[in-house]
Amino acid sequence: MTESHPLKLSQLADEVKQVLNRAFDNLQFWVIADVTNHTQNAGTSYHYFELVEKAEGSNQLLAKFSVKAWGDGAREISLFETRTGQKFTNNIQVLVKVKVQYHPTFGLQLDLTGVDTNFTLGVLEQQRLATLERLCLDNPQFIRKHGEEYWTQNKSLKLPMVIQKVAVVCAEGSAGLQDFQHTMETNPFNYRFELVPYFTNVQGDANAAAMQTKMIDIFRSTLKFDLVVILRGGGAQTDFLIFDHYLIGRAIARFPVPVMTGIGHQKNTTIADLMAHTSVKTPTKAAEVIIEHNRIFEDNLLNIRKNIVIKVQQGLFSRRNKLTDTKSRITNAGFQMLSTQKTNIGDSLQVIAGIGRRIPYQHRIILANLSATLLSHPKIVIAAKKSDLNNIKVNINYYQKAFFNNTRGYLNHSISIFRAISPENTLKRGFAIIRYNGKIISDPAVLKKGDNFDVQIKNTDLNVVLQNKTTHNGK
């Protein structure tokens, strides 16, 4: 073709189609690429997406193709999701078989005919192993690998004897939380638990930082939790990628409170499970493990009580036999003691009878002497007291007259003083009484120039206006 013979666009497209068909006819290629811009028509199995390749270590695109998956391709995607447990979606690396096609209207695109499930599983496992290796290298004090097992600080913690206060990390309104709460609240032993939810998105690799923030909130809480439970109610494999994230694994391994995971997966073990103190498959199982833990404690208490009762019964039986023997010995000893004391009492009665006859005779003589003394002594005492009373009477009469004379003199002297200092006599001697605002004052500092005040002197009241005021030293 020359420039003198222009083509229609459809003719050019047909030429390109023929060339590409001859070049790629019946050829299929296995390619490794990342999935982006994936969509699926509602109600159909038609998939549309792009396969891209980026430069290592950057987001620079090296290649990009539009891809469709219909019919066999759609069935391959469905089989891929079933075998891997992972949803075919954006941001996953896949190994797919494609055919090159060109359509005059839709342009160049690839037609997906197959998906290698083992490749995707291998990529995820490589990422998971790389994360585990990084956790061990970055946190040697908190995470160590022993053979095929992982030791973490969280695993070394001891569960409290009774679990009561539980922090629950989960999605708000999730079925897993409802199953967990129902099992905990309806346990057959009537145990009571305090469940404190910390809601966050628990799926998607991008939400790892948000979940880590919730763990930090639990750490900073003033509540003293016995256990932290991380719950999720199942889902596709990609939904669990958050539990293989480095941030979540590190947070769980270093957490100072025992962590239990029950994230609803049946096939694989996540990094969160490996780092946690206890790992179970489902939220319901997590609740059952907690209830069983408390049940073991109660059973131990019941066994201890049973052993105590048996020991007490054995001890009481032994003590009863000893008490019976002791009672017999005490009874025999008592009878012997009573017999001895009875003999001693008989001897004592004879001695007392002899002494009793001598004592009344001696006391009869003493009483006769006392009687003679008592008959004469009161008269002497009464005569002496009568003389004392007469002397006191004479002294009272004398001191009474002297007291009244002295008191009369004191009163007359006080009257003279009161008359001398009375206001009337004081005013007669040239003194004055000053009233300001109806009150008697003695401090001139109260008065100011121009103040109006009253002055009372002998037989006269003066109303005065202050013209001038001069202070002096009192001389």
Residue, then its C-alpha position, 0 to 999 in steps of 0.5 A: m500500500t502507498e500513501s496515494h491509496p488511503l485505507k479505511l480504518s476498518q481495512l487497517a484493523d482487518e490487516v492487523k487482525q490477519v497478521l496477528n492471527r497468522a502470528f499467534d494462531n493456536l498459540q497459548f502462553w503461560v505468563i506471570a503478572d499482577v491482576t488490576n482493575h478486575t470487574q465481573n458483570a453482575g449475574t454473569s461469570y464474565h471477568y474483565f481485568e488487566l495484567v500488569e508487570k512492574a519494575e522490581g522495587s518500583n511502580q513503573l509499568l513494564a507491560k499491560f494487557s487487557v484480559k477477558a475470561w469467559g466460558d472456560g476461562a471463567r470456569e478456571i477462575s472459579l476452580f482457582e478460587t475453590r482450590t486456593g480459598q482465595k478470591f480472584t481479585n486485584n493485587i494478586q500475582v498469578l500464573v495464567k495461560v492466555k491467547v492473543q486476540y485482536h478485535p477491530t472494535f475492542g482492540l488487542q487483548l488476551d483471552l484467559t484459558g487457564v490459571d495455575t493454582n499452585f503458583t499463587l499458593g506458592v507466592l503466598e507461602q513465600q510471602r508468609l515465610a519471608t514475614l516470619e523470617r523478618l519477625c524473628l530477625d527484627n524481634p529476637q527478644f520476643i520471637r524465636k524459632h525452635g525447630e518447626e515451632y515458634w516461641t513468643q513472649n505472648k506464649s510464655l505468659k500464664l493464663p489467670m486461674v479464672i478468665q473473667k474480663v476479655a477484650v474482643v478484637c473483631a468487626e462490628g456486627s460480625a457473625g463470629l462475634q455473635d457466635f462467641q457472645h452466645t456461647m459465652e453467655t449461655n454456657p451450662f455452668n452459668y459463668r459470667f464474663e465481662l466482654v469488651p469489644y474493640f471494633t475494627n476491620v479484620q480483613g484485607d492486608a491494608n487494614a493491619a495498621a488499624m487493627q494494630t491501633k486497637m491492640i495499642d488501645i487495649f494495652r493503654s486501657t485502664l481495664k486489667f484484661d485477663l485475655v485478648v481474643i481476636l475473632r473472625g467468622g471465616g471467608a476467602q483466603t485473601d480475607f485472611l491476609i491481614f493475619d499474615h501481616y508483619l504488624i499484626g504478628r509483631a503486636i501479638a507476639r509482644f503483647p503483655v496479655p495472653v492472646m487467643t485467635g479464633i478467626g474461622h479458617q479450617k485449612n491454614t495456620t496464619i502468622a497470627d495463630l503462630m504468634a498467639h498464646t492460644s490458637v483455635k479454628t472458630p470463634t465458638k471454639a474460642a469461647e468453649v476453650i475459655i469456658e473449659h479453662n474456668r471449668i477446670f479451675e472449678d473442678n480443681l476447687l471441688n476436688i480440693r473441697k472433697n479431699i478436705v472433707i475426707k481428711v476432716q472426717q478421717g481426722l474427726f474419727s481419729r480424734r473421737n477415738k482419742l477423746t474416748d480414751t482420754k475420757s476414760r482416763i479422766t473418769n478413772a483419775g476423777f474417781q481416785m481423786l475424789s476418794t483421796q479428797k474425801t479421806n482428806i476432808g474427813d481428817s480436816l473436819q476433825v481438826i476444824a472441830g477441835i479448833g472451833r471449840r478453842i476459837p469461840y472461848q478466846h473471842r469471848i474474852i476479847l469481846a468482853n474487853l471491847s464492850a467495856t471500852l466501848l461503853s466508856h469511850p463515847k462519853i469522852v468523845i462527846a464531851a470533847k466535841k461539845s467544847d469544840l462547838n462552843n469555841i467555834k460559835v464564839n469565833i463566828n460571832y466575832y468575825q461576823k461583826a468585823f466582816f460587816n464593818n469592813t464591807r461597809g467601809y469598802l462600799n462607802h469608798s466605792i460610792s465616793i469614787f463613782r460619784a467623782i467620775s460620773p459624767e455630770n461631775t466630769l463635765k463640771r470639771g471642764f471636760a466635754i463629750i463629743r458625738y459624731n453621727g450620734k455616736i460618742i467618739s474618742d479618736p480625733a482621726v475620725l473627724k475631717k475638716g468640714d465635718n459637723f459634730d455635737v459637743q456636750i459640756k456643762n449644762t450645754d449641747l453645742n453643734v460644731v463645724l470643724q474648721n481646722k485640726t492640729t495634732h500635737n504630741g500630748k504635752 
